[in-house]
Amino acid sequence: MNSRIVVDPITRIEGHLRIEAEVKDGFITDAWSAGTMVRGLEIILKGRDPRDAWAFCERVCGVCTTVHALASVRSVEDALGIAVPPNAELIRNLMFCTQYMQDHVVHFYHLHALDWVDVVSALKADPAEASRIAQSISHWPKSSPGYFSDLQKRLVKFVESGQLGIFANGYWGHPAYKLPPAVNLIGVAHYLEALEWQKEIVKVHTIFGGKNPHPNYLVGGVPCAINIEEANALNAERLAMVGRLLEQAKQFVEQVYIPDLLAIAPSYLDWAAIGGGVKNYLSYGDLPTNGFADVGRFKFPRGIILDRDLSRVHEVDPKDPAGIQEFIDHSWYDYQGGQAGLHPWDGQTNLKYSGPKPPYEHLDVAAKYSWLKTPRWKGHAMEVGPLSRMLVGYAAGNAEIKDVVTETLAALKAPPAVLFSTLGRTAARGIETKLVARWALEFFGQLLTNIKNGDSRTFTKEKWEPSTWPAQARGVGPTEAPRGALAHWIVIEDKKIANYQLVVPSTWNASPRDAKGERSPYEASLIGTPVHDPKIPLEIIRTIHSFDPCLACAVHLYDDHGVKLQEVETSPTV
């Protein structure tokens, strides 16, 4: 028996993503991913001062907020040949690490954990048993029987009131949930604790960037001056607070997030053989330790894995016109001059909507069916994200990454092959969060050492004034957003932006097919996934959420006449 499942929207909090899947005899045989929202940053930025681009780009998304500003300032600095001072690089690294820790913890608990943790089952848990398990896997202080008993009573009130509040609209009781009630209760407890913790760690952004979300950035450095004794500068008191927040973050990651991950994973080892998808992985790398030009000394290595061959890491050059290209064969765009793929420096953002008027039953998957373009590296579909970063680092022989990956696999009693899966993606995110928590304190120590040695520089004026710029310049700003490889490409002419293109993680992962019919990661990952009941497709949600979908930055267009192109009404079932 065949059936077509439609999940729209599939994201819990952010983004506009529709998944359609064909199911036969209880397994998915085909799938299509469609971005259902449009945005027009590339058009908005044309003609503007390049130094202002970061402020627009950062607002493409409120989830991965800082990374677009970072990519933007790097693209301008690359175009103009600006090198930032070491302190600025360290502060950018600290903001980067802060974003990763907050984003990954929020994803695990608030966007993905409820795909594995049954909230209603937690109502039947024995608080004493939950306490025993919690204390056996971690030294986290909030683990007494009384603590879990009080939490359970709060959950009971939710249910008795007839509403589950923030836990509403789940597929509770689905047979794919396998955790014992006590572990479910631990998961719910830490869900609530993570809500409180995540609002504390982002104070690092307010100290360095003035606010969160959307902290301030600056072409040529960072917008905070260092003066240990000045009240309105980055002083001793504020630096001490950064140190405390980073230590607390490391404690939460190591004593809550990682133990929960390792406690949940053994019940779902069957998902180590589900959701693998494409076999190619891309990482631009990031966290420079010797200036951004020294790619070989990034904490996250740059490179590509093809066909899951971990014996070789291929080089990737974002400036290579024959490398990264975007195609529009199944996207609602038009290229002047034909349908051939374009490198982002030559990228075009032209509307050609030919889709149905929502609400509609199904996508016309034989034609154009998404607002996302289709990026390829030398014709290959590439997965990006934490799994890609860990695989590239592992294959590149990065000792820190290899050690943590090996340690985690040993704890799960699993071979490296399990990483190529839905479970592997989720595990990789936890692995790199543990690394980033450690690296953040390392960068913080280096910043303090520089300050003690008398170096307080956070900005360079060199080449910052437009009078020093060439008539034409091109640059690229690569980084690694929490969700994967991100880069902004800029073309500057007569001191203004002539072209600006973003290729973001969810463009790589969630894009439609190419001209050859090759699926992108979301679509490919669903093939072969078991589906217990097409009416409650928890299994689809698990795999797509393992990528951490975020669609706001993946789309390109708007109608510059202000005409409403479409209006989508959906029921928030997931």
Secondary structure, DSSP 8 states (H G I E B T S, - for coil): -EEEEEESS--SSS--EEEEEEEETTEEEEEEEEE-----HHHHHTTS-GGGHHHHHGGG-SSSHHHHHHHHHHHHHHHHT----HHHHHHHHHHHHHHHHHHHHHIIIIIIGGGT--TGGGGG--HHHHHHHHHHH---S---HHHHHHHHHHHHHHHHTT--GGGTT--TT-TT----HHHHHHHHHHHHHHHHHHHHHTHHHHHHHSSSSS---BTTB-S--B-TT-TTSB-HHHHHHHHHHHHHHHHHIIIIIHHHHHHHGGGGGGGGGS----S-EEE--EEESS-TT-GGGEEE--EEE-TT-TT--B---TT-TTTEEEE-TTBSB--TT-S--B-GGG----B------SS-SS--TTS--BSS-EEEETTB--B-SHHHHHHHHHHTT-HHHHHHHHHHHHHHT--GGGGSSHHHHHHHHHHHHHHHHHHHHHHHHHHHHHHHTT----B--TTTSGGGS-SEEEEEEEEEETTEEEEEEEEEETTEEEEEEEE-HHHHHH----TT----HHHHHHTT-B-S-TTS-HHHHHHHHHT----TTT-----TT-------------
